[in-house]
Amino acid sequence: MTNQDSRPDAAFMRLVGIMDELREQCPWDRKQTVDSLRHHTIEETYELADAILEGDWKGIREELGDLLLHIVFYARIGSEAGRFTLKEVIDGICEKLIHRHPHIYGDVKVNDEEDVKRNWEKLKMKEGKTSVLSGVPKALPAMVKAMRLQEKARQVGFEWDDSRQVWEKVKEEEAELMEALDHAGALDKESPGYQSAREQVEEEFGDLMFSLVNYSRFIGVDAEMALERTNRKFMDRFTQMEGMAMTEGKALADMSLEEMDEIWNRIKAARQA
């Protein structure tokens, strides 16, 4: 039995009431539009992503609250414009969830989560989608978009059989990149074909990145999270290197690569000890 005090109903309506008051009485809140809120919402989403990556449950709770505020805010603006109400937003997602989970609310049988995903995509197509890829937002960061595109394509069977095949594709793309680099490197920057050769290098590099993201899926690694962890590791080690150099009375800009590499290796060895 759920404790009545833990039910979200009253808390949610309290938030709605506060939003109504702010919209009517606060000059800043009254001025906002869906366009002006957009970049704030993106920022809040990334802050939630940071909290998740850090395992910061207190931060996750706080950022979820910020996002919930944005949802209520957009709904208030939509209602003022006569476009939709908060009730319609909530009813809409409820109906969508019921419709897309016929294995829960209907008589469809599934064996595992892959069956659920395939059914989800089939239902979206029946709803009028023209492509299984149409639900991938254009504004997604490129690496996240690559992951979503590959996951979508997988649901209709456009997929390799095993990870060895995917790795062979990675090596194939690497060879094509090296070939494109050799071609571009043999051209003078003023030659007519130089620009197109550089564009070919960019294209081949993109193909290699796409195939690496694909491989990450096959080995059960979230490519975006893996790269972000490496980014953070690099930042941590680099700032430590700056600090160690400073304690020795040096500045990185005045040091040779060999000297910096020696400090880097000391930091790396200390972390592995």
Secondary structure, 3 states (H helix, E strand, C coil): CCCHHHCCHHHHHHHHHHHHHHHHHCHHHHHCCHHHHHHHHHHHHHHHHHHHHCCCHHHHHHHHHHHHHHHHHHHHHHHHCCCCCHHHHHHHHHHHHHHCCHHHHCCCCCCCHHHHHHHHHHHHHHCCCCCCCCCCCCCCCHHHHHHHHHHHHHCCCCCCCCHHHHHHHHHHHHHHHHHHHHHHHCCCCCCCCHHHHHHHHHHHHHHHHHHHHHHHHHCCCCHHHHHHHHHHHHHHHHHHHHHHHHHCCCCHHHCCHHHHHHHHHHHHHHHHC
